[in-house]
Amino acid sequence: MINDAKSKKKLRLLHITDSHLNDSAVVNRIDIKTKIDGVENPLRTDVLRETIKSFAKDLKATGDQLDAVIVSGDSTLKGNSEGQIVLRDMLLEYLADSGITSSRIIATPGNHDVISGSEPSTAKRYQLFSDAWMKPTPAIIPFLDGIHDVENLNTDSHVLVDENKNWAIFPINSANWSQLSLSRDQNPHVGILLDHLKSVGDVGLDSALAKLLSYDIARVSVFQLQALRKLVEAVGNVKLKIAVIHHHLLPVGNEEFKPFADITNLGLLRQVLMQLGFDMVIHGHKHTDAVYYDHIYKVNIPNSLAHRVLTVSGGTYGHNHDSPLRLIEINDIPSAPTCTLHIMASAEAGLAPKISISHPYPMWEDDQFKDGPVCLAGRSIDDLYARAISTLKTRPNQTIICTIEFENDVSLPFPLSYPHVGDEKEMEEWFEETVKWWQNSTSRSEQRMPYIHGTRLKRFGGGLDQIERVIQLLRTGQYTSRALALVIDPTRDFHGEKTFASFCLIQFCLKKTDKGDQLDCIGYYRAQEFNHWWPVNIAELRYLQLEVIKGASTTPGKILPGKITTISPYPRLSDDIRQPTKVAVPLVDQWLDNHPIRIAQMALAIANNPLDLESDPGTVYWKRCLNDLEQAASVHHTDGVPIAIEGLELLKDWVKATNPMSPTIPLIENLILANFGMPENPKRSEFDRWSNQVNKIILELRTATKLNFLK
């Protein structure tokens, strides 16, 4: 059975913005030119309710849960007192079964959600918002100027944090100066006009002047930004930081020509988002669905690298719009978070809801649209493995360069999610033994597989130990570029269609750093399979790196392990554990070189039936051996099939020496003959004939050794 190791975290957020609910606003589905009783456009409230009900029904059918609902403002229309409360009640009623409570709702005010004309930073300004989202049980809301104290913040009230700190969501208020009316105290010219109107008694101009003196200002207060920093610091290290704000960061949708159309201190806000390490911003206001990367550079710092923020702009529904809901899914948290949007149209009687799905947006790479090689880096084998595979799924035809600098001294690291057969202990043993086998300087299988990496590196051309040469070069302390070792040998490999190693060469680079002398290793591969081969190659490079450091260091600790890099112009993925040619060298052939005692133990167990699974290690190895041979015969691959020969020959000889009458002897001989007859790169018909023959023999061996019940 294939073991997936650790399951990957998925974050599911429902985004609702700019619903603009009141008791009379309608959705213009019908162009009504003639008024007929019973024919009318539906209320916005009713359309949204049916859409949320339909979405909740689908969630229940699939058993999926939501992590949170994000409401990024303008739930009401022009300060209607009920709009926000109606939305809150809908969410709690229909999404309760999907995990949504008040504490799982993140709400931030929009310019329609505050009381028009009220003073900024006052309780009156946020009365409608407070009634909806702070009573009776509070949602997650931003710091509100005039209500909250920067020095006494309650993190639980202002941030939603994953219990494993994989993600955190921070709402931000940009409506403190929205719907603002200027007074005579703020502008002396206003007082002159008001006094003049009062003297002439022309009250009809009062409302016109009031409109001229009203400004819908988008701005994030200094106190808001201070509070945001304190909240981020209080939460601590989280993998993914998400901000929610009502107003847009950069222009999206149609042009809007009015004063204060954009956040007035947007430059400062973007710098704060960059410094605090935000990965994503979700907003509304523009009634437009859009997704883009915002690249934020440090001010006045030449050649600084951009911090990339994935920005999601939410649409609405009504005239020329129809996207009341967005399901934001972020997969592969924390190592390779990738965002996909499911944008839902309004529910309409008799019709299945329309859903459009975006392409995935990686949130961890520098620039998904850049040309040239894809360069990936990390300090964790799990992170880099996940990122490489994610990259190859979306960009399979680009050269890939992977660099890892391990944070701890793990000798042979492997990803926890590496696909394998058997339990975790067998996996660890198999991985380590496979890596070391490929670095054997000699092998009983060398004549049949002359491309074993260790035989080329340590006996190149039959005698040159290239690793020892590198060690001697580096022992002099030279920062030389000549510490190269070749795996590929043109005199042996460049003839006809012979198979030779994908691993071409390795370079050891001794570099002076602020930590001391570090040894980097760069491996070049003419082609590389990533699901299974790449982790083995990384571990091989690590194995060789530590071997060279041990030999080249005149004193312990003089040379430290540095970065490991792989370069592959032809990367690819394979689904099957045995696929990348012969990465999974048959166990019995590995044991022949590394653990011949295991073959002896198998021979004794086979010769002395009945087998005892619990107490006899030979029986355990025999079971693993047969399972391994059977796996190799299960799937055809054009690159070749792992064939066991030399290990089986030794097993046959030792069984014959122990018990010449054992019925397994002719069966093992038949298996060896079948493997000898298998072409190096078999056609499908050739593989099928061989597979049928081998599986029949393996079944007979199980029966002969009473292993049927142990399969």
N, C-alpha and C positions, 0 to 999 in steps of 0.2 A: 504494500500500500504506500502511495506517495504521501509523504509527510509535509504539510505546508508550514510547519513551525508556527511562528507567531502570526495571527491574523492581523490585517492592516486596518487602521482606524479610518472610519468615514464620518465626516461631519455633514449633517443635513440641516439646512437653514431655510425657512420659508420667509421670503421677503415681500412685504406689502408697503406700498408708498403711494401718496397722493390719491387716496381714495375719495376725498372730497364728499363726505356724506352729510346730507341734511334730509329734512322731511319732504323735500319737493324736487330735488335735482334728479334728472332722468338721463338715461342712455338713449341717444338718438338712433335707434335701430330702424325706425319707420319714418319715411319722409311723408308726414301727414299734411296733405294739401286740402283735404276735406275732412271736417270733423264728424266722426261717427261714434255713437255710443259704444263703449266696450273695446274700441280700437285706440290704444294709446301706448306710448313708449314706457318701458319699465323704469321704476325708480333705481337709482344707483345702488341704494341700500339692498334692494331685492336681488339685483344682479350679483352683487358681491357675496351675498349670503348663499345663493345657489352655487356659486363657484367654489366657495370654501367648503360647502357641504359635499360637492362632487369630489373635491380633492381629498377630503377626510374619508370618504367612502373608498377611494382608491387606496389610501394608506392602510385602511383597515383590511382590505382584501389581500394586500401584499404582506401585511404584518410589519411594515416599516414604521419606525419611530422618528420623530423630529427632535433635534437637539435644542432648537430655539426658533422663535418667530421674531423677525426684525421688522419693526415699523419705523420707517425713516421719515415720518412727518406728514403734515397736511392730511390727517385723517378726516378733518372736518372741512366745511366750506365757509370761508369768511367769518370764522369765529362762532359758528353754530354751537350751541351749548351741548348738544347730544351726540354729534358725529363721532367723537373719539370714544365715548362710552359705548355706543352701538358697536363699533368695531371690536372693542375689548370684549364685550359680551359674546360676540360671534366666535372669537378665537377660543375663549374658555369653554364655550358650549360644544363646539364641533370638533375641536382638536384635543380635548382632554384625554381621549383614548390613545392618542398618539404621543402622549408624554408632556403636553403643554399645560403649565400652570402659570400663574402670574409671575413667578420667579424665573420662568423660561421665556418671558417676553422682554425684548429690548426695544424701548420706545424713546424717540427723540423728537422734540417739537419742530414743526415747520412754521413758516410765516403765517399760515392760516390758523394755526392752533393757539396763537396768543391773542390776547384781547387788544384789538386795535386802539391806538391812541394812548395806551397805558404807559406808565413810566418804565424804562428799562430797569432791570435788577430789582423788581418788586414782586411781592407775593401776588398782587392783583394781576400782573402780566401773565402769570402762569396758572391762574385759578382753574381754567378749563382743562389744561394739561394735568394739573394735580388731581382734579376730580376724577379723571379717567384712569390715570396710571399710578397714582399713589394711594388710592382708596378702593375697596376696603383692604385689599392685600396688595402690596406694591410690586410693580414691575421693575426691571432694571432701567434706570433713567440716568441722564447725564448730570453733571454738576450744574445747578441752576443758580445763576447770579442773584443774590439777594435772599436766597432761601438756604443754601448750603454754605458751610464754612470750609475754606481751603485747608485750614489747620486741623480740622476734626472730621475727616472723611471716613465714611463707612464703606469699605471696599465692596461688601456684599450688596450694597444698594446701587453701585455704579458700574460694576463689572460682572460679566458672566464668565466664569473660569471653569474649564474642564477639570475634573478631579485628578486626572493624570498630568495636568498642565501641558497637554498637547496643543491647546488653543485657548484664547481669551478674547472676549468681545467688549469693546469700549465705546459707549455712545458719547457723542460730542454735540453741544448745543450751539447752533449758529443763528438763532432767532431772537437773541436778546434785544436787538434794535429793529426787528421787523415791525411793519405796520406802525411806524412812529410818526407822530404829528409834532411839528416844530411850534414852539410858543414864542411870545414876545421876549421872554427871558433868554431864549437861545439865539435869537436874531433880532436886533433893534428895528430892522425894516419891517418885520412882521407887526411889531407894535404900532408903527406909523400907519400901516394899512388898516389894521383893526380899528384904530382910533378914527380914521377917516370914514370908514363904513358906518361906525356908530354915530358920527356927527351928521351924516347925510341921511341916515335912517334907511339905507338900501339893504335890507336884511336878505334879499334874494341872492346876493353875491357871497353870503357867508359860506355856503356849502361849496361853492366853486373855489373860493380861497382855501378852504380846508383841504380840498383835494390837491391843490397846488402845493400845499405845505406838508403833505403826507409823503413819507419816504419809506420804502420797503428795503431796509438795509440788511444785508447779510454780513455778519461779522462774528468772529470768535474772540471772546474777551481774553484779556491777559490772565485773569483769574481762572478762566476755563482751561487755558493751556497749562497753567501751574498745577491745577488739579489733575489734569491728564498725566502729567509727568509723575506726580506723587502716586497716582493709582498704578501706573506701569511699574514703578519701583516697588510698590507694596506687593503687587502680584508676583514679582520675581521673574525668573527665567521661564518663559513659555515658548513653545516651538512656533506658534502661529498667532500673530496679533492682528485683529480685525477691528477697524474703526467704522462707526455708523454715524452719519451726519445727514442733515436734510439737504443743504445746498451743494451744488456741483463743485468739483475741484477745477476741472477744465471744461471748456464749452462742448456741449453735446446737443444734438437736435437742431431745431430751428433757431434762427437769429432772434434775439430779444433786444429791442432798442429802448432802454429806459435807464434812468440813473440807478446806480448801485445794483446792477444786474448780476454782478459776481461778488464773491467774498472779498471784502475790502483789504483784509490783511492775509490774503491767500499765500503770499510768499512766505510769511512767517509760519503759517499753519503747515505748509509743505515741508519746511525745514524741520519743524518739530516732529512731524510724522516720520521723516527720514532718521532723525537722531534717535527717536524712541524705537526704531526698528519695526514699524508697521508694515505688514505684508499685503494688506487688503483694505480698501475703503469701499463702503456700500452707501449709496446716496439716492435721493429722489429729486424733486423740485422741477426738473425739466420735462417730465412726462415722456421720457425717451428711453428705450431699452438700448444699452450700449455696454460694451466691455472693452477695456483697453489697458495697456500698461503705461503708468505714469513714471517716467524716469526723472528722479529728483537728484540734482547735483548739489554738492556743498558750495555755498556762496563764497566767492573770492578765493577759491582754492583751485589753482590750475591743475588740469589733468586728473582731477579726482574721479573716482569711479562712481557711476550712477547707482542710486538705490532704486530698485524697481518695485512699484506698488501696483498690484492688480486692482483696477477700479471698476466697480459695477454700478451702472446707472439704471434705475428702475423706471419702467413705464407705468401707465395707468390705463384706464378704460373709458370709453365714451367716444366723442366725435374724433374721428381719425386715429383712435387708439384702441387697442384691445389686448391688454396684458395686465390684468389685475394682480396676478400672482407670479412669483418666480421661486422655484426650488433651486437653491444653491447647494451643490454637492461638492465636497472637497475630499478626495480620496488620497490614500497612501500617506496619511499623517502619521508620524512626523518626518519621515525620511525624504519623501518625494511628493509633497502636496501638489495636487493637480485639481483644478476647479472646472466643473461643468455646470451649465445653467439649463434648467428645464423651464421654459417660459410658457405659461398657461393662458389660453384665451378664456373669455367669459363663457360660463355655462349657458347654453341656450336650449330651450325646450326641444326634446326629441333628438338632439345631436350629442354625439360623444365629444368631450372637450378636446380641443386641438392643443397639442403640445409641440413646441419646437425646441430642439436640443442643440446647444452650441457645441463646437469642437472643444476638446480639453485645453485648458490654459495652465501650463506648468507655472508654479509659483516659486521655484527654487533656482532656475537657471538664469544666467545673465541676460540673454537675448535670444528668444526662440526663432527669430527671423534672420539671424546673422549668417553670412556665407562662410565658407571654409570649414575647417575641422571643428567638430563639437568638442569643447574642452570641459571636462567635469572634474571636480575636486572635492575632497572630503577628508574627514579625520576618522570616519567609521566605515568599516567594510560593509555594514548593513546599509548605510545611507548611500554609499557610492554604487553598490550593487543594484539597489532599487532605482537610482537615478539613471544608471546606464541602461537598464532594461526598459524603463519608461521612455527614454530618449529613442531607443531603437524601434519601439512600437510606432512612434510618430514620425521619425526621421531616419528611415532605415538605410539610406544610400550615402551617408556622409561619413568621412573618416572620423573616428572617435579616439580621443586622447583622455585617458583617465589617470589622475594623480591622487595618491593617498599618502597622508603622513599620520601614522598611527600615534594615538595619544598615550598608549601604554605599550609595554614590550611584550606583545603577543607573538610567539614564535611563528605559528602557522595559523593565521586567522582564517575563518570561513564564515560566510553569512548564515545567520540563523534560519533564513528562509530558503536556503539551498535545497533544491528538490532531491529526494533520496528515497531509497527503499530500506525499510527496517526501522528499528528504534533509534533514539538519539545517540546511545552509546555506540551502536554499530556505525552510525553515520560519522561520528568523530573519528573512530578508528579507521574507517574506510578512507576518509578524506586525507588524514595524515599519512596513511600508508601509500595511498595513490601518489601524493606529492613526492614522497621520498623515493618511491619506485621510479618515477620519471627522472630522478636525479642519481640513480644508480650509475656508477662508473663502469660496471660490468653486469651482464645479464645473460642467463641461459637462453633467453628469447631473442638475443641480439641479432642472430643470423637471420631470423624471420622478420624482425622489426629493427632495422639498422638505424632508425631515426630517434632512438631513445635519447632524450635531452642530455642526461648525465654522461652517456658514453661519448657524445660529441664534444661536450665541454671539457671533459677530463681525459679523453683519449682521442683527441682530434687527429684524423689521419692515421690513427693507430697508435699514437704515442704522446702527443703534446697535451700536457695538462694546462689548459688555458686559465683555469681558476687559480692554480698555483702561480702562473705567470702574473696575473693581476695582483695577487697578494704580494709578490716580491716587488712589483712596481710601487705599490702603495706603502710598503714598509719604509720606503725612503722618505715619505712625507711629501712627495711631489703632488701638486694639484694638476695631474696629467689628464689629457684627453685620450690617451692611448690605452686605457684600461678596458679593452674590448674583448669579447669572447663570442665566437661564432658557433651557431648550431647548424646552420646550413653549410654544406660543403659542395661547391660547384663541380668538383672532380668526381663526386659520387652521385650527386642529385640531379644534375642537369643533363640527363640522358633519357630520351624517350618520355614515356608517361609514368615513370617510377613515382611512387608515393614518397614524399619527404615531409619533414616537420613544418608546421605553420610558424613555429617559433624560429625566428631567423637569427637574431643576435641580441646580446645584452651589453650595455655599457655601464660601468661603475664610475661615478663622478664624485671625487672627493672635493668638498667645498668648505671654505672657511665661513662660519656663521657666528652670530653673537652668542650662540650656545657652545661653540667649539667646532671642531672638525666633524662634519657629517658626511656620510656616504649615501648618495642617491643612486638608485638603480633605474635604468630605462630599458624596457624590453620592446623590441620591434617584432610584429607578427604580420606575416603576409595576409593572413585571414584569421579571424578569431570568432568563435562561438561564445556567447556571453552567459546564457543560462547555466551552463555546466563547465565550460573550459576556462572562462575568464577567472573565476575564483581560484581554480587550481593554478593558473599561471601567476596570479598575484602571490599565492602562497609559495610557489617555486622561487619567485624573485626574492621574497622575504627570506626563504631558506638560504639562498645563495648570498644575500646581503649579510646575514648574520655569520655565515661561514667565512666570508672575506674579512669582515670586521674582526673576527676572532683571530684570524691568521695575520692580519696586517697591523693590529694594534700592538705596539711594543710594550705598552703598559695598559692594564685593564681600564676601560672607559675613555681611552685616548680618542677613539673614533666612535661616534654615535650613529645609530641608524637614522637615515634621513628619509626622503620621499621615495616612493615607488611609482613609476609611471609605465603605462602600457600604451602603445601606439598601434592602431589597427586600421588600415585603409578599407578593409572589407569585413566589417562587423556583421554578425547575423545572430538570430535566435533560433533555438530548437526547443520543442516541447518535450521530447523524450529523454529520459535519463541517460540512455546509451548512445544518443545521437552523435555528439561531436567526435566523429571517427572513432578513435580508440581511447578516449579519456578514461572510460571505465575498463581498464585492462582486466581480463578475467582474474578473479580472486586466486584461483589455483595457480596461475602463472606468477602473480605477485608473491604469493607465499613461497613459491619455488626459490625466488631470489632472497626474500626478506625473512621468511619464517618457515624453512623446510621442516621444522619440527611439527608444524601443523599438518603437513602432508603425511608424516609418519603417524601422527595420532589418528588421522582419518583412516589410514591403512589398517591400523590395529582395530579400530572400531568396526570397520567393514568386515575384516576377517574373523572377528569374534562376535558374530551375531548371537543373541539379539542386542540391538542398540539400546542404550539407556540415555535418554535425552537429559535427565536431571543431573546425572553425576559424571558423564563422560564428555570431556571437551571435544574429543574426536567426533562425536555424534553432532555436536553443535556446529563444528566446522563443516562437516559433511552436508548438513542441512543447508548452511549458507552457500556452500559450493554449488549444490544442485539448483537452488533458487537463482543464483547468479548466472549459471549456464542457461537456465530456462528463460531468464529475462533477455539474454542476448539473442535468443532465437524467436523473440516475440514480435519484433518490428523490423521491417526492411528499411535499409538506408543506402542511398546511392554512394555515400562516402565510405562505406565498408561496415563490416560487422566484427565485433570483438570475438576472436576465435581462440579457444584454449587448446594447447597441444603439449608443450614441454612439461607443464605441471601434471597433466593427465598421464603422460608417459612415466614419470617418476612414481605417481600414485599406483599405476598398474604394476610396475616392477616390485614395489614394496608390498602390495597386497599379495602378489604371486609368491614373494619370499616368505610371507607370514602364513598364508594358507593357499597352497597351489590348487586346491579344489574349489575355491570360492566361485560361485556362479557370477560374481560381478566382473571377473577378469575378462571374459569375452565381450561383455557389454561395454566395458571401458575401452577395449580394443576397437570395437565397432564405432564408438564415439570419436576416437582419435582418427580413424579412417575417414569418417564423415567430415570431420573438420579439415583434414588434409585435402579433401576433394573440393572444398569450398573456394571459389575464385576470390581474389582480393577485393574486387568491387563488383559484387554479383548483380546480375539483372534480377528483376522481380521473380521471374519464373524459376531461376536458379536458387534464389533465397527460399522460395516456397517449398521446393523439393527438399532442400537441406533442412529447413525448419521442421517439416513433418517427420523427417527421419530422426533428427536430434530429439524432438519432443517425445517420440515413441521410445527411444533409448532411455531418456531420463525417467519416463514413467516406469520402465522395466527395472531401472536401478532403484527407484523408490520402493517398488514391490519386493525386489530381491533383498533390500536392506531394511524392509519393514518400516519405511519412512512415509508410507501413504498418509498416515494420520498426522504426520508432522509437517506437511507441506505448508 
